[in-house]
Amino acid sequence: MNKRAEFEAGDRASTGLAPLFRPKSIAFVGASERPNTPASRGLRNCLRLGFAGGLYPVNPKYESLFGARCYPSLESLPEPIDLAMVALGADATLDAIAACQRLGVKVVVACSAGWEESGPEGHARADRLRRLLAGSPMRLLGPNCLGSGNPALRMCLAYNSSFESVSFPRQGRIGLVTQSGAMLGGIILNSEDVGADVGLFAHVGNAMDIGMEEIMEYMIDDASIEVLALMIEGVRQPARFVAAAKKARAAGKPVIVFKAGASELGRQAVMSHTGALAGSDEVFSAVCRENGILRVEESEDLMQAASLLATWNGKTRVREGGLLVYTLSGGVASILADECNAAGVPLPALSETTLNRMSEILPPYTKASNPLDVGGGVFSNPELPRTSMAAAVRDENMGAVLWVGVGAPRDERSRLMLDQALDVLQESPIPGAIVPVSGHREEAGFARARELGVPVLRSLRSAAKLIAQAREARRPLAPEGEAGRDIPALPDGGLIDEVRSKRLLAQLGIPVPASRVAARPEDLAALAREIGFPVVVKGLAKGVAHKSELGLVALGLDSAEAAQRAAADMVRRSKDLEFTGFLVEQMAPRGVEVVLGIKRDREFGPVLMFGLGGVAVELYRDVAFGTCPLSAQRARELIDLTRAAKLLRGFRGQPVADEDALIDTMVRISQFAAYHATNIEEMDINPLVVLPTGRGVVALDAVIVRGQRHE
């Protein structure tokens, strides 16, 4: 495609961001004879790579820079400017942006630091910049930003040292957006070394105007981009991010994410188990799962996962069939079997048809199986790798194939076997990849794989995980939840105690034990007889959310005297607590104890937590999260993500629990949380006892924390 056609294709792709990725002219404000300053390096990159549009360094000190004519001011440039890279100090940047605005520049990339990240003075400067941009058609990327690039146009503004070596050897189909400028060059350089080539890229910096979410929208609309790769630290526009992910899913463009800062060294004080467990990273993972966003655990796998999906796009989609592993090593076969099992990638047996084919191809001492280890047969029959693999990839049980190279492609035999594998993979009806056990992915022996677009993966474990991601990309998504009806009001107060919380649960239609409240221990006897034995007694004290941890719960009391004595003992042991009363309630029947909770996330709103209940919920952390409101299908997904699923479904001969009633309860609680999204802070129902099938559930304890109103 020629340069003019590329420009026109970009103009059709989306609206306001076309000049950022497909400019016809670029000004470099602040370029100088120092080659490694930001504007100088951006100019040099575009000159070195061969950008065919207008390149205009702007600096009154020079007549030319790096072979390009230099201009004293923006006003002196010979043509209108689509894109201006401004690399000046923060105060001078404001003046330059004002000049760009007067002259009709379409997009500005502001490189300098010195804004919100630099204290009160920077905040004031940022406010001035916002006022400057308000109401203007001109767009801004940054500030504190490395800029953008488009290999098809040989354009690269980014200026960290790695970009000195970036050459864009192939046109990629990956759109890369990062919130980390320092890692951008390394990601792209390392990726092009192994054939995971980028198509468009941008660093958003402080994202004062153009943010990650808007760039996602542009890339989804761009026909040259097939996969989006995001390296992020946080989401600034959560609703827009989710909407973009849904748009990408509808367009058949997978979104791959690596999120930095997964661990949280400090969390705010919380009153519920859910609040203690529902950190922002757990919530982000839930958002990814619900919206089909694929999350990688290691930054090294971001572009590799994106490349895998982009290069496999032209093949039959990774279907429900499993993975065929082809190797020359029994040890590798065993390791890969373990890694695939851990990643949830099935290795199905070869079909009867394939076994019959293999009986005619393999030597009699080699058994056909999956993993398919042809072993020493290659020494007597050099064509064995080609013929056996070509037969195996046609197996109806297989959805993808992984070829494992044992020898580095540096000697004749190893190169021959790799070439045979590439021949088969090129013609294979199912997608495939290779993983070298020896050698490194960047070496010359893998050049043909890179040119053919066959992914060369970095390790056996990484290969299993990435193939699992590719399968996950085809998983149908559960529908979103719906708003509920007849939602009761949220009681006043900060910490809403168990009595009021259970009253609210009953209004929601969630069963709770029969109970009474006594003001004093001596009042318990009559109430206990009225309820019927055995009973439970709980001490109610101001500011106490978790009663069992303070010895304020007594179970299985079978007489009025035992109930009264238990309450008196609580008062005696806890003289520093301000008791407000004593709850006596019916002892619940046995069942599976689970926990349901709500936590309001500051970005994505209320989320529901599900897991095994009781006092050990924080110890085992066997929980899963979903955004509110849940659908029944999403509720069942949360159950499936925990070990509680086995207990609910009759573990070791126990009765099968009423999972449908549990799901109804999860949906109802999530609807309540969504309705009160601006007010509810935390909520725990722990434990919720799930009784045998047909008998429902019963909530044994509950606490709600109401926060300040959030719009």
C-alpha positions as CSV (number, residue, x, y, z in Angstrom):
1,M,0.0,0.0,0.0
2,N,1.5,3.4,-1.0
3,K,1.8,6.3,1.4
4,R,-1.3,8.2,0.2
5,A,-3.4,5.1,0.4
6,E,-2.2,4.6,4.0
7,F,-3.2,8.1,4.9
8,E,-6.7,7.7,3.4
9,A,-7.1,4.3,5.1
10,G,-6.3,5.9,8.4
11,D,-8.8,8.8,7.8
12,R,-11.5,6.2,7.3
13,A,-10.6,4.2,10.4
14,S,-11.7,6.7,13.0
15,T,-12.1,10.4,13.5
16,G,-10.0,12.6,15.7
17,L,-6.9,10.5,16.2
18,A,-5.9,9.9,12.6
19,P,-3.3,12.7,12.6
20,L,-1.6,11.1,15.6
21,F,-1.0,7.8,13.7
22,R,-1.1,8.9,10.1
23,P,0.1,12.5,9.9
24,K,1.1,14.0,6.5
25,S,3.4,16.5,8.3
26,I,5.3,16.5,11.6
27,A,6.9,19.5,13.4
28,F,9.6,18.8,16.0
29,V,9.6,21.8,18.4
30,G,12.7,21.8,20.5
31,A,14.9,19.7,18.2
32,S,18.6,20.6,18.5
33,E,22.1,19.5,17.4
34,R,22.2,17.3,20.5
35,P,21.1,13.9,18.9
36,N,19.6,12.3,21.9
37,T,17.1,14.9,23.1
38,P,13.5,13.9,22.7
39,A,12.6,16.0,19.6
40,S,16.0,15.3,18.0
41,R,15.6,11.6,18.4
42,G,12.0,11.6,17.2
43,L,13.2,13.5,14.1
44,R,16.2,11.2,13.6
45,N,13.9,8.1,13.9
46,C,11.6,9.3,11.2
47,L,14.5,10.3,8.9
48,R,16.3,7.0,9.5
49,L,13.2,4.9,8.9
50,G,12.1,6.8,5.8
51,F,8.9,8.7,6.7
52,A,7.7,10.2,3.4
53,G,5.7,13.1,4.8
54,G,7.0,16.5,5.8
55,L,9.5,16.6,8.6
56,Y,10.1,20.1,10.1
57,P,12.5,20.7,13.0
58,V,11.7,24.0,14.7
59,N,14.5,25.9,16.4
60,P,15.7,29.5,15.6
61,K,19.4,28.5,16.4
62,Y,19.9,26.2,13.3
63,E,19.5,26.3,9.6
64,S,19.3,22.5,9.3
65,L,19.4,19.5,11.6
66,F,20.4,16.0,10.6
67,G,19.9,16.9,6.9
68,A,16.5,18.4,7.3
69,R,15.9,22.2,6.9
70,C,15.2,23.8,10.3
71,Y,12.7,26.6,10.8
72,P,12.8,29.4,13.4
73,S,9.1,29.2,14.4
74,L,5.9,27.3,13.8
75,E,4.6,30.3,11.9
76,S,7.4,30.0,9.4
77,L,6.6,26.4,8.3
78,P,5.8,25.9,4.6
79,E,2.6,23.8,5.1
80,P,-0.1,23.1,7.6
81,I,1.0,20.7,10.4
82,D,-0.9,17.6,11.3
83,L,1.2,16.6,14.3
84,A,3.6,18.6,16.5
85,M,6.1,17.0,18.9
86,V,6.8,19.6,21.6
87,A,9.9,18.8,23.6
88,L,10.5,21.9,25.7
89,G,10.4,22.7,29.4
90,A,7.0,22.6,31.0
91,D,6.4,26.4,30.9
92,A,7.8,26.8,27.4
93,T,5.5,23.8,26.4
94,L,2.5,25.9,27.3
95,D,3.6,28.7,25.0
96,A,4.3,26.3,22.1
97,I,0.9,24.5,22.5
98,A,-0.8,27.9,22.4
99,A,1.0,28.6,19.1
100,C,0.0,25.2,17.7
101,Q,-3.6,26.0,18.6
102,R,-3.5,29.3,16.8
103,L,-2.0,27.7,13.7
104,G,-4.5,24.9,13.4
105,V,-2.2,22.0,14.4
106,K,-4.4,18.9,14.7
107,V,-2.6,16.9,17.4
108,V,0.3,17.8,19.8
109,V,2.5,15.3,21.6
110,A,3.8,17.0,24.7
111,C,7.0,15.3,26.0
112,S,7.9,17.3,29.1
113,A,7.5,16.4,32.8
114,G,6.5,18.9,35.4
115,W,2.7,18.6,35.6
116,E,0.5,16.8,38.2
117,E,3.3,14.5,39.1
118,S,5.5,17.3,40.5
119,G,3.5,18.9,43.3
120,P,1.4,22.1,43.6
121,E,3.3,24.0,41.0
122,G,2.8,21.2,38.5
123,H,-0.9,21.0,39.3
124,A,-1.3,24.7,38.6
125,R,0.6,24.3,35.4
126,A,-1.7,21.4,34.4
127,D,-4.8,23.5,35.1
128,R,-3.4,26.2,32.8
129,L,-3.0,23.5,30.1
130,R,-6.5,22.2,30.6
131,R,-7.9,25.7,30.2
132,L,-5.9,26.2,27.0
133,L,-7.3,23.0,25.5
134,A,-10.9,23.6,26.6
135,G,-13.2,24.1,23.6
136,S,-10.3,23.7,21.1
137,P,-10.5,21.1,18.3
138,M,-6.8,20.5,18.7
139,R,-5.9,17.2,20.6
140,L,-3.1,16.5,23.0
141,L,-1.2,13.3,23.8
142,G,0.6,13.6,27.1
143,P,2.1,15.5,28.7
144,N,5.1,13.5,30.1
145,C,4.8,11.3,27.0
146,L,6.9,9.4,24.5
147,G,4.4,9.7,21.6
148,S,3.2,7.4,18.9
149,G,4.4,5.4,15.9
150,N,3.2,3.7,12.7
151,P,5.6,1.2,11.1
152,A,3.6,1.2,7.9
153,L,4.5,4.9,7.4
154,R,8.0,4.5,8.8
155,M,7.0,6.9,11.6
156,C,8.4,6.8,15.1
157,L,8.3,9.7,17.6
158,A,9.3,7.7,20.7
159,Y,12.7,8.7,22.0
160,N,14.0,6.3,24.6
161,S,17.3,4.6,23.8
162,S,15.8,1.3,22.6
163,F,14.3,3.1,19.6
164,E,17.7,3.7,18.2
165,S,17.7,0.0,17.2
166,V,14.0,-0.4,16.2
167,S,13.8,-1.0,12.5
168,F,10.2,-2.2,11.9
169,P,11.4,-5.2,9.7
170,R,7.8,-6.4,9.2
171,Q,4.4,-4.8,9.3
172,G,2.6,-6.1,12.4
173,R,-1.1,-6.3,13.2
174,I,-0.8,-5.5,16.9
175,G,-2.0,-2.2,18.4
176,L,0.1,-1.4,21.5
177,V,-0.9,1.1,24.1
178,T,1.2,1.6,27.2
179,Q,1.1,3.7,30.4
180,S,4.8,3.0,31.0
181,G,7.1,5.0,28.8
182,A,10.3,3.4,30.1
183,M,9.2,0.0,28.9
184,L,7.8,0.9,25.5
185,G,11.0,0.7,23.6
186,G,12.1,-2.5,25.1
187,I,8.8,-4.1,24.5
188,I,8.8,-3.2,20.8
189,L,12.5,-3.9,20.2
190,N,12.4,-7.4,21.9
191,S,9.1,-8.1,20.1
192,E,10.4,-7.4,16.6
193,D,13.4,-9.6,17.4
194,V,11.2,-12.6,17.8
195,G,8.6,-11.7,15.1
196,A,5.9,-10.3,17.4
197,D,5.6,-7.1,15.3
198,V,3.6,-4.0,16.2
199,G,1.3,-2.2,13.8
200,L,0.5,1.0,15.7
201,F,1.7,2.1,19.1
202,A,1.3,5.0,21.6
203,H,2.4,6.0,25.1
204,V,-0.3,8.0,26.8
205,G,1.8,9.7,29.5
206,N,-0.4,11.8,31.9
207,A,-3.4,11.3,29.5
208,M,-4.7,14.8,30.1
209,D,-6.7,14.6,26.9
210,I,-6.1,11.5,24.8
211,G,-6.3,8.5,27.0
212,M,-5.8,4.7,26.6
213,E,-9.5,4.1,26.1
214,E,-9.8,6.5,23.2
215,I,-6.8,5.0,21.5
216,M,-8.3,1.5,22.0
217,E,-11.4,2.8,20.2
218,Y,-9.3,4.1,17.3
219,M,-7.4,0.9,17.0
220,I,-10.5,-1.2,17.0
221,D,-11.8,0.8,14.0
222,D,-8.5,0.5,12.2
223,A,-8.6,-2.3,9.6
224,S,-4.8,-2.9,9.9
225,I,-5.0,-3.9,13.6
226,E,-6.2,-7.3,14.6
227,V,-5.2,-7.5,18.3
228,L,-4.8,-4.9,21.0
229,A,-2.0,-5.2,23.6
230,L,-2.2,-3.0,26.7
231,M,0.5,-2.4,29.3
232,I,-1.3,-0.5,32.1
233,E,-1.0,0.6,35.7
234,G,-4.6,1.7,36.2
235,V,-7.8,2.5,34.4
236,R,-8.8,6.2,34.3
237,Q,-12.1,5.8,32.5
238,P,-13.6,2.5,33.7
239,A,-16.9,2.7,31.8
240,R,-15.2,3.7,28.6
241,F,-12.6,0.9,29.0
242,V,-15.3,-1.7,29.4
243,A,-17.2,-0.3,26.5
244,A,-14.1,-0.5,24.3
245,A,-13.4,-4.1,25.4
246,K,-17.0,-5.0,24.4
247,K,-16.5,-3.2,21.1
248,A,-13.3,-5.1,20.4
249,R,-15.0,-8.4,21.3
250,A,-17.8,-7.7,18.8
251,A,-15.2,-6.8,16.1
252,G,-13.3,-10.0,16.7
253,K,-10.2,-8.2,17.9
254,P,-8.8,-9.8,21.1
255,V,-7.5,-7.5,23.9
256,I,-4.4,-8.6,25.8
257,V,-3.4,-6.9,29.0
258,F,-0.4,-6.8,31.3
259,K,-1.2,-4.9,34.4
260,A,1.6,-3.6,36.6
261,G,1.2,-3.1,40.3
262,A,-0.8,-6.3,40.9
263,S,0.2,-6.5,44.6
264,E,-1.0,-3.9,47.0
265,L,1.4,-3.1,49.9
266,G,-1.2,-1.2,51.8
267,R,-5.0,-1.2,51.8
268,Q,-7.4,0.9,53.8
269,A,-8.9,-0.4,57.0
270,V,-11.9,-2.5,56.3
271,M,-14.8,-3.9,58.3
272,S,-15.6,-7.0,56.3
273,H,-13.9,-10.1,55.0
274,T,-14.8,-8.9,51.5
275,G,-13.2,-5.6,52.1
276,A,-10.0,-7.3,53.1
277,L,-9.9,-9.6,50.1
278,A,-11.3,-7.4,47.3
279,G,-8.3,-5.4,46.2
280,S,-8.3,-3.5,43.0
281,D,-6.3,-6.2,41.2
282,E,-8.8,-8.9,42.0
283,V,-11.6,-6.6,40.8
284,F,-9.6,-5.9,37.6
285,S,-9.2,-9.6,36.9
286,A,-13.0,-10.0,37.3
287,V,-13.6,-7.2,34.8
288,C,-11.2,-8.9,32.4
289,R,-12.9,-12.3,32.7
290,E,-16.4,-10.9,32.3
291,N,-15.5,-8.9,29.2
292,G,-13.2,-11.3,27.4
293,I,-10.0,-9.4,28.1
294,L,-7.0,-11.8,28.2
295,R,-4.6,-11.0,31.1
296,V,-1.0,-12.2,31.0
297,E,1.0,-12.6,34.2
298,E,4.4,-11.6,32.8
299,S,5.2,-8.6,30.8
300,E,7.4,-10.7,28.5
301,D,4.2,-12.5,27.3
302,L,2.2,-9.4,26.4
303,M,3.3,-9.1,22.8
304,Q,3.9,-12.8,22.4
305,A,0.3,-13.5,23.3
306,A,-0.9,-10.8,21.0
307,S,1.3,-12.1,18.2
308,L,0.0,-15.6,18.7
309,L,-3.6,-14.5,18.2
310,A,-2.7,-12.2,15.3
311,T,-0.8,-14.8,13.4
312,W,-3.3,-17.6,14.1
313,N,-6.1,-15.3,12.9
314,G,-5.7,-16.6,9.3
315,K,-6.0,-20.2,10.4
316,T,-9.0,-22.2,11.7
317,R,-10.0,-20.6,15.0
318,V,-8.7,-22.5,18.0
319,R,-11.6,-24.7,18.5
320,E,-12.8,-26.9,21.4
321,G,-10.3,-29.6,20.3
322,G,-7.1,-29.9,22.4
323,L,-3.4,-29.4,21.7
324,L,-1.2,-31.7,19.7
325,V,2.3,-31.7,21.1
326,Y,5.0,-33.0,18.7
327,T,8.4,-33.6,20.1
328,L,11.6,-35.7,19.8
329,S,12.1,-35.9,23.6
330,G,10.2,-38.1,26.1
331,G,11.3,-35.7,28.9
332,V,9.9,-32.7,27.1
333,A,6.6,-34.6,26.5
334,S,6.3,-35.3,30.3
335,I,7.1,-31.7,31.2
336,L,4.6,-30.3,28.7
337,A,1.9,-32.7,29.8
338,D,2.3,-31.3,33.3
339,E,2.3,-27.6,32.2
340,C,-0.7,-28.1,29.9
341,N,-2.6,-29.8,32.8
342,A,-1.8,-26.8,35.1
343,A,-2.9,-24.3,32.4
344,G,-6.1,-26.2,31.6
345,V,-5.1,-27.2,28.0
346,P,-6.3,-30.7,27.1
347,L,-4.1,-33.1,25.3
348,P,-6.6,-35.5,23.8
349,A,-5.7,-38.9,22.5
350,L,-5.1,-39.4,18.8
351,S,-8.2,-40.6,16.9
352,E,-8.5,-44.1,15.6
353,T,-8.0,-42.8,12.0
354,T,-4.7,-41.1,13.0
355,L,-3.5,-44.1,14.8
356,N,-4.1,-46.2,11.6
357,R,-2.1,-43.6,9.6
358,M,0.7,-43.6,12.1
359,S,1.0,-47.4,12.0
360,E,2.1,-47.0,8.4
361,I,4.5,-44.2,9.1
362,L,6.2,-44.8,12.5
363,P,8.8,-47.5,13.1
364,P,7.4,-50.5,15.1
365,Y,9.2,-49.5,18.3
366,T,7.5,-46.1,18.4
367,K,4.1,-45.8,19.9
368,A,1.7,-43.1,18.5
369,S,0.2,-40.9,21.3
370,N,-0.2,-37.3,22.3
371,P,2.4,-35.9,23.1
372,L,3.7,-37.5,19.9
373,D,7.4,-38.4,20.6
374,V,9.0,-39.9,17.4
375,G,12.3,-40.3,19.2
376,G,15.2,-42.0,17.6
377,G,13.3,-42.9,14.4
378,V,14.6,-39.6,12.8
379,F,18.1,-41.1,12.6
380,S,17.1,-43.9,10.2
381,N,14.4,-41.9,8.4
382,P,15.2,-38.1,8.0
383,E,11.7,-37.5,6.6
384,L,9.9,-39.0,9.6
385,P,9.3,-35.6,11.3
386,R,7.6,-34.2,8.3
387,T,5.4,-37.2,7.4
388,S,4.3,-38.0,11.0
389,M,3.5,-34.5,11.9
390,A,1.6,-33.8,8.7
391,A,-0.6,-36.8,9.5
392,A,-1.1,-35.8,13.1
393,V,-2.2,-32.2,12.4
394,R,-5.2,-33.6,10.5
395,D,-6.5,-35.4,13.6
396,E,-10.1,-34.3,14.3
397,N,-9.5,-34.1,18.0
398,M,-6.8,-31.4,17.7
399,G,-7.4,-27.6,17.7
400,A,-3.8,-26.5,17.7
401,V,-0.3,-27.9,17.4
402,L,2.9,-27.2,19.3
403,W,6.3,-28.3,17.8
404,V,9.1,-28.6,20.4
405,G,12.6,-28.3,19.0
406,V,15.3,-30.1,21.0
407,G,18.4,-28.9,19.1
408,A,19.1,-25.3,18.4
409,P,18.9,-24.6,14.6
410,R,22.6,-24.3,14.2
411,D,23.5,-27.6,12.7
412,E,22.3,-29.3,9.5
413,R,20.0,-31.9,11.1
414,S,18.4,-29.4,13.5
415,R,17.8,-26.9,10.7
416,L,16.3,-29.7,8.6
417,M,13.8,-30.8,11.3
418,L,12.8,-27.2,12.0
419,D,12.3,-26.5,8.2
420,Q,10.1,-29.7,8.0
421,A,8.0,-28.5,10.9
422,L,7.6,-25.0,9.3
423,D,6.6,-26.7,6.0
424,V,3.9,-28.6,7.9
425,L,2.8,-25.6,10.0
426,Q,2.5,-23.4,6.9
427,E,0.0,-25.9,5.3
428,S,-1.6,-27.0,8.5
429,P,-5.4,-26.6,8.8
430,I,-5.0,-25.8,12.5
431,P,-2.9,-23.0,14.1
432,G,0.6,-23.9,15.4
433,A,3.7,-22.6,17.2
434,I,7.2,-23.8,18.0
435,V,9.1,-23.6,21.3
436,P,12.9,-24.2,21.3
437,V,14.3,-26.2,24.2
438,S,17.8,-25.0,23.3
439,G,19.0,-21.9,21.5
440,H,17.3,-18.5,21.7
441,R,14.3,-17.1,19.8
442,E,16.3,-14.2,18.3
443,E,19.0,-16.2,16.5
444,A,19.3,-16.5,12.8
445,G,18.0,-20.1,12.6
446,F,14.5,-18.9,13.5
447,A,14.4,-16.2,10.8
448,R,12.1,-18.3,8.5
449,A,9.7,-18.8,11.3
450,R,9.5,-15.1,11.8
451,E,9.0,-14.4,8.1
452,L,6.2,-17.1,8.0
453,G,4.5,-15.7,11.1
454,V,4.9,-18.9,13.0
455,P,5.2,-17.9,16.7
456,V,8.4,-18.9,18.5
457,L,7.5,-19.1,22.2
458,R,10.0,-18.6,25.0
459,S,9.4,-21.6,27.3
460,L,7.4,-24.7,27.8
461,R,5.4,-23.1,30.6
462,S,4.8,-19.9,28.7
463,A,3.7,-21.9,25.7
464,A,1.1,-23.8,27.7
465,K,-0.2,-20.6,29.2
466,L,-0.4,-18.7,25.9
467,I,-2.2,-21.5,24.2
468,A,-4.6,-21.5,27.1
469,Q,-5.2,-17.8,26.5
470,A,-5.8,-18.5,22.8
471,R,-8.5,-21.0,23.8
472,E,-10.0,-18.5,26.3
473,A,-10.3,-15.9,23.6
474,R,-13.0,-18.1,22.0
475,R,-14.9,-18.7,25.2
476,P,-18.5,-17.4,25.0
477,L,-19.2,-14.7,27.6
478,A,-21.9,-15.0,30.1
479,P,-24.6,-12.3,29.8
480,E,-24.6,-9.3,32.0
481,G,-27.0,-9.1,35.0
482,E,-30.2,-7.1,35.1
483,A,-31.5,-4.5,37.6
484,G,-33.6,-6.0,40.3
485,R,-37.1,-5.1,41.4
486,D,-38.5,-4.3,44.9
487,I,-35.1,-3.3,46.3
488,P,-35.4,-2.3,50.0
489,A,-33.8,1.0,51.2
490,L,-30.3,1.0,52.7
491,P,-30.5,1.7,56.5
492,D,-28.8,4.8,57.9
493,G,-25.6,4.7,59.8
494,G,-22.0,3.6,59.1
495,L,-21.8,0.1,60.4
496,I,-25.2,-1.6,60.1
497,D,-25.3,-4.3,62.7
498,E,-26.3,-7.9,62.3
499,V,-29.9,-7.4,63.5
500,R,-30.7,-4.7,61.0
501,S,-28.7,-6.4,58.2
502,K,-30.6,-9.6,58.6
503,R,-33.9,-7.7,58.6
504,L,-32.9,-6.2,55.2
505,L,-31.9,-9.7,53.9
506,A,-35.4,-11.0,54.8
507,Q,-36.9,-8.1,52.9
508,L,-34.8,-9.2,49.9
509,G,-36.3,-12.7,50.2
510,I,-33.2,-14.4,51.7
511,P,-34.1,-16.7,54.6
512,V,-32.6,-15.9,58.1
513,P,-33.0,-17.9,61.3
514,A,-35.8,-17.0,63.7
515,S,-34.4,-14.7,66.3
516,R,-35.0,-12.3,69.2
517,V,-33.0,-9.6,70.8
518,A,-32.5,-9.3,74.6
519,A,-31.3,-6.2,76.3
520,R,-29.7,-8.1,79.2
521,P,-28.4,-11.6,79.8
522,E,-31.1,-12.3,82.3
523,D,-33.7,-11.6,79.6
524,L,-32.5,-14.4,77.4
525,A,-34.1,-17.4,79.1
526,A,-37.7,-16.6,78.0
527,L,-36.7,-15.7,74.5
528,A,-34.7,-18.9,74.1
529,R,-37.6,-21.1,75.2
530,E,-39.9,-19.2,72.8
531,I,-37.5,-20.0,69.8
532,G,-36.9,-23.6,70.8
533,F,-33.6,-25.4,71.4
534,P,-30.9,-25.7,70.4
535,V,-30.1,-21.9,70.1
536,V,-27.2,-19.6,69.3
537,V,-26.4,-16.6,71.4
538,K,-24.4,-13.6,70.0
539,G,-23.2,-10.6,71.9
540,L,-24.0,-7.3,70.1
541,A,-21.4,-4.5,70.8
542,K,-20.8,-1.1,69.3
543,G,-18.3,-1.1,66.4
544,V,-17.8,-4.9,66.4
545,A,-18.2,-6.5,63.0
546,H,-16.6,-9.9,63.5
547,K,-18.1,-11.4,66.7
548,S,-16.6,-14.9,66.6
549,E,-13.1,-13.5,66.7
550,L,-13.9,-11.8,70.0
551,G,-15.7,-14.8,71.6
552,L,-19.1,-13.3,71.2
553,V,-20.8,-16.3,69.6
554,A,-22.0,-19.4,71.5
555,L,-23.4,-22.3,69.5
556,G,-25.6,-25.3,70.3
557,L,-27.0,-24.1,73.6
558,D,-29.7,-26.6,74.7
559,S,-31.3,-24.9,77.7
560,A,-32.4,-21.5,78.8
561,E,-29.8,-21.6,81.6
562,A,-27.0,-22.3,79.1
563,A,-28.1,-19.4,76.9
564,Q,-28.2,-16.9,79.9
565,R,-24.9,-18.2,81.2
566,A,-23.2,-17.8,77.7
567,A,-24.3,-14.1,77.5
568,A,-23.1,-13.4,81.0
569,D,-19.7,-15.0,80.2
570,M,-19.4,-12.7,77.2
571,V,-19.9,-9.6,79.4
572,R,-17.4,-10.9,82.0
573,R,-14.7,-11.6,79.4
574,S,-15.2,-8.4,77.4
575,K,-15.5,-5.6,79.9
576,D,-14.0,-3.0,77.5
577,L,-16.9,-3.5,75.0
578,E,-20.1,-1.5,75.0
579,F,-22.8,-4.1,74.7
580,T,-26.1,-3.0,73.0
581,G,-27.9,-6.3,73.5
582,F,-27.8,-10.1,72.9
583,L,-29.2,-12.0,69.9
584,V,-30.7,-15.4,70.4
585,E,-31.6,-17.3,67.3
586,Q,-32.5,-20.8,66.1
587,M,-29.6,-23.1,65.5
588,A,-29.4,-23.7,61.7
589,P,-29.3,-27.1,60.1
590,R,-26.0,-28.3,58.7
591,G,-25.0,-27.5,55.1
592,V,-22.2,-26.1,53.1
593,E,-21.0,-22.8,54.5
594,V,-20.1,-20.1,52.0
595,V,-19.5,-16.4,52.2
596,L,-21.1,-13.7,50.0
597,G,-19.8,-10.2,50.2
598,I,-20.0,-6.8,48.5
599,K,-17.2,-4.3,48.1
600,R,-17.4,-1.0,46.3
601,D,-14.4,-0.6,44.0
602,R,-13.5,3.0,43.3
603,E,-13.2,2.3,39.6
604,F,-15.7,-0.3,38.7
605,G,-18.3,0.1,41.4
606,P,-19.7,-2.7,43.6
607,V,-18.4,-6.2,43.2
608,L,-19.7,-9.5,44.7
609,M,-17.3,-11.9,46.4
610,F,-18.1,-15.7,46.6
611,G,-16.1,-18.4,48.4
612,L,-15.9,-20.9,51.2
613,G,-17.3,-19.4,54.4
614,G,-16.5,-19.4,58.1
615,V,-13.6,-17.9,60.0
616,A,-11.0,-19.2,57.5
617,V,-12.1,-17.2,54.5
618,E,-9.2,-14.8,54.7
619,L,-6.7,-17.6,55.5
620,Y,-7.5,-19.7,52.4
621,R,-8.6,-16.8,50.2
622,D,-10.5,-19.2,48.0
623,V,-12.8,-16.6,46.6
624,A,-13.9,-15.2,43.2
625,F,-15.3,-11.8,42.3
626,G,-17.9,-10.5,39.8
627,T,-19.2,-7.0,39.1
628,C,-22.8,-6.1,40.0
629,P,-25.4,-6.9,39.0
630,L,-24.7,-10.6,38.2
631,S,-26.6,-12.8,35.9
632,A,-27.3,-16.4,36.9
633,Q,-24.7,-17.6,34.5
634,R,-22.0,-15.2,35.9
635,A,-23.0,-16.3,39.4
636,R,-22.4,-20.0,38.4
637,E,-19.0,-19.0,36.9
638,L,-17.9,-17.6,40.3
639,I,-18.9,-20.9,42.0
640,D,-16.9,-22.8,39.4
641,L,-13.8,-20.7,40.1
642,T,-13.6,-21.9,43.7
643,R,-13.1,-25.1,45.6
644,A,-16.5,-24.6,47.1
645,A,-18.0,-26.0,43.9
646,K,-16.9,-29.5,44.8
647,L,-18.4,-29.3,48.3
648,L,-21.7,-28.0,46.8
649,R,-21.9,-30.8,44.3
650,G,-21.6,-33.7,46.8
651,F,-18.0,-34.1,47.8
652,R,-17.2,-37.6,49.2
653,G,-20.8,-38.7,49.4
654,Q,-22.2,-35.6,51.1
655,P,-25.7,-34.4,50.0
656,V,-25.8,-32.2,46.9
657,A,-26.4,-28.6,48.0
658,D,-29.2,-26.4,46.6
659,E,-27.0,-24.5,44.1
660,D,-29.9,-23.0,42.4
661,A,-31.0,-21.3,45.6
662,L,-27.5,-20.1,46.2
663,I,-27.3,-18.6,42.7
664,D,-30.7,-16.8,43.2
665,T,-29.3,-15.3,46.4
666,M,-26.1,-14.2,44.7
667,V,-28.1,-12.5,42.0
668,R,-30.4,-10.8,44.5
669,I,-27.5,-9.5,46.6
670,S,-25.7,-8.2,43.5
671,Q,-28.9,-6.4,42.4
672,F,-29.2,-4.8,45.8
673,A,-25.6,-3.6,45.6
674,A,-26.0,-2.2,42.1
675,Y,-29.1,-0.3,43.2
676,H,-27.2,1.2,46.1
677,A,-23.9,1.6,44.2
678,T,-23.4,5.2,45.4
679,N,-23.9,4.4,49.1
680,I,-22.9,0.9,50.0
681,E,-19.3,0.4,51.0
682,E,-19.0,-3.2,52.2
683,M,-21.2,-6.1,53.0
684,D,-20.7,-9.7,54.3
685,I,-23.0,-12.6,54.7
686,N,-20.8,-15.1,56.5
687,P,-21.7,-17.8,56.7
688,L,-24.5,-18.4,54.3
689,V,-25.5,-22.1,54.8
690,V,-26.5,-23.8,51.5
691,L,-28.8,-26.7,52.5
692,P,-29.4,-29.9,50.5
693,T,-31.2,-29.6,47.1
694,G,-34.7,-28.2,47.4
695,R,-34.2,-26.8,50.9
696,G,-32.7,-23.4,50.0
697,V,-30.2,-21.3,52.0
698,V,-30.1,-19.5,55.3
699,A,-28.0,-16.5,56.2
700,L,-26.5,-16.9,59.7
701,D,-24.6,-13.7,60.0
702,A,-24.4,-10.4,58.1
703,V,-22.9,-6.9,58.3
704,I,-23.3,-3.9,56.1
705,V,-21.1,-0.8,56.0
706,R,-22.6,2.3,54.5
707,G,-20.1,4.8,53.1
708,Q,-20.3,8.4,51.9
709,R,-22.3,8.9,48.8
710,H,-20.2,8.5,45.6
711,E,-21.5,9.8,42.3
